[in-house]
Amino acid sequence: MYNTVECYDKPADIMDKMETPYVEMSKKEHGFISGLIRDHRPEKVLEVGVAGGGTTAVIMNCLNEFCPDARMYSVDINEECYKRDGKQTGFQLNEIREYLPNIENHKFLLGKELPCVIEQIGSNIDFLVLDTVHIMPGEFLDFLCALPFLADGAIVVLHDVSEHCRVNSPYGYCTRLLLCSVTAEKYYNLDEADDIRGFFNIAAFKIDQATRNEIENVISALSVTWQYMPPESMIENYYAVYRKYYTEKQLLLIQNIVRRYRYIEEFAGVRKALLKEVDCYDNIYIYGAGYNGKKLQKYLKRKGYDVSGYVVSDDHYAKEAEKYGEQVRRISDIEKLDKTVCLISILDEGIKERLDNAGIENIKLSAEFLRLEI
Ligand SMILES: C[S@@+](CC[C@H](N)C(=O)[O-])C[C@H]1O[C@@H](n2cnc3c(N)ncnc32)[C@H](O)[C@@H]1O
């Protein structure tokens, strides 16, 4: 199923010449990339996600050996290295410039996301390394942005394809999902292991016509749980590229996914706002002991809030009290009005008025909140 790559370690020796011993890829992973460069001899390389620039230096060193005229572009959204305050992104490449005769072939494009610079970089990219956030939608957006600029036969390297197998990183599955959903010939050293993640952590695939024909599988996988919502301005920048290079139908599929996650985020905001409001009270009651009321109680419990009891109307009281005992009250039973709130879990409009009239602070939850969120 996968081709294996014979790792080539020598180009990574350049790391020893750096003043700052900082690296975000292992020696083996650098060996994997160098092995691919040795085997495919690219002429135009794009790296997205640079950090200190150690990997940039290894790639440039390897290009120097096998294809010294190759150009390389390194794109990073941060001008300052995200893990080294006060240092510029890519500073490690600058520490070893003198050892790279091909250094003039390299260009940093910092402080902007890929769609802002991809047209400047232009087409015929034949080697791409994606190593940014590893959580959705991360590298998916960049791959879709780069694809129209990739040559047939281009190699796409994905780092951190096993990040989700770390003890504390369950959402780090972005590059693995991309690897699994793309149609292409794939490169992965299945028999090698990573002692932090259990599995080899770098992979690659080769672009061909089938990759382009089957891109809707990748778009479909883009719908899998997003861990963050990019700012609207960033989404607009990606759309500007997608609008030009994808069909109307494909753009619509992408936009529908983005729209869904905007909605989910908005909803998470509503949920947070409710918990913040509830924080101001010592006693929380829920009006209604039915299905929604119980769901709401469980939700609040999960979030660390104790519910003092359910409030029901006089005509339901006997029945519910028999079931739930002291937990069930009537409006007139709620004595401690100070710092008390009643969350209304039923849709009857009159309840709010009755609680208002009884001087009980209350929050009426929308039908949508009750249906969807808890
Ligand atoms: C894991 S580090 C890259 C490590 C680097 N490839 C190496 O091997 O040393 C991730 C980098 O991606 C950058 N980044 C995060 N989101 C990005 C985006 N949307 N576009 C470009 N770079 C991004 C961060 O600033 C950071 O420098």
The ligand as an SDF file (V2000), in Angstrom:
LIG
                    3D

 27 29  0  0  0  0  0  0  0  0999 V2000
    5.6780   22.7500   13.6650 C   0  0  0  0  0  0  0  0  0  0  0  0
    6.3490   24.2880   13.2510 S   0  0  0  0  0  0  0  0  0  0  0  0
    7.2810   23.9910   11.8070 C   0  0  0  0  0  0  0  0  0  0  0  0
    8.5310   23.2580   12.0740 C   0  0  0  0  0  0  0  0  0  0  0  0
    9.4960   23.2050   10.9160 C   0  0  0  0  0  0  0  0  0  0  0  0
    8.9110   22.6350    9.7290 N   0  0  0  0  0  0  0  0  0  0  0  0
   10.7110   22.3780   11.3390 C   0  0  0  0  0  0  0  0  0  0  0  0
   10.8130   21.2240   10.8850 O   0  0  0  0  0  0  0  0  0  0  0  0
   11.4950   22.8790   12.1050 O   0  0  0  0  0  0  0  0  0  0  0  0
    4.9420   25.1070   12.6980 C   0  0  0  0  0  0  0  0  0  0  0  0
    5.1690   26.4570   12.0250 C   0  0  0  0  0  0  0  0  0  0  0  0
    4.0120   26.7390   11.2680 O   0  0  0  0  0  0  0  0  0  0  0  0
    3.7490   28.1040   11.3430 C   0  0  0  0  0  0  0  0  0  0  0  0
    2.3340   28.2770   10.9680 N   0  0  0  0  0  0  0  0  0  0  0  0
    1.2220   28.0700   11.7110 C   0  0  0  0  0  0  0  0  0  0  0  0
    0.1310   28.2720   10.9640 N   0  0  0  0  0  0  0  0  0  0  0  0
    0.5520   28.6020    9.7300 C   0  0  0  0  0  0  0  0  0  0  0  0
   -0.1150   28.9180    8.5210 C   0  0  0  0  0  0  0  0  0  0  0  0
   -1.4430   28.9300    8.4170 N   0  0  0  0  0  0  0  0  0  0  0  0
    0.6240   29.2380    7.4430 N   0  0  0  0  0  0  0  0  0  0  0  0
    1.9750   29.2290    7.5240 C   0  0  0  0  0  0  0  0  0  0  0  0
    2.6640   28.9280    8.6480 N   0  0  0  0  0  0  0  0  0  0  0  0
    1.9570   28.6120    9.7260 C   0  0  0  0  0  0  0  0  0  0  0  0
    4.1550   28.4950   12.7580 C   0  0  0  0  0  0  0  0  0  0  0  0
    4.4520   29.8670   12.8310 O   0  0  0  0  0  0  0  0  0  0  0  0
    5.3800   27.6250   12.9770 C   0  0  0  0  0  0  0  0  0  0  0  0
    6.5410   28.3130   12.6240 O   0  0  0  0  0  0  0  0  0  0  0  0
  1  2  1  0
  2  3  1  0
  2 10  1  0
  3  4  1  0
  4  5  1  0
  5  6  1  0
  5  7  1  0
  7  8  2  0
  7  9  1  0
 10 11  1  0
 11 12  1  0
 11 26  1  0
 12 13  1  0
 13 14  1  0
 13 24  1  0
 14 15  1  0
 14 23  1  0
 15 16  2  0
 16 17  1  0
 17 18  1  0
 17 23  2  0
 18 19  1  0
 18 20  2  0
 20 21  1  0
 21 22  2  0
 22 23  1  0
 24 25  1  0
 24 26  1  0
 26 27  1  0
M  CHG  2   2   1   9  -1
M  END
$$$$
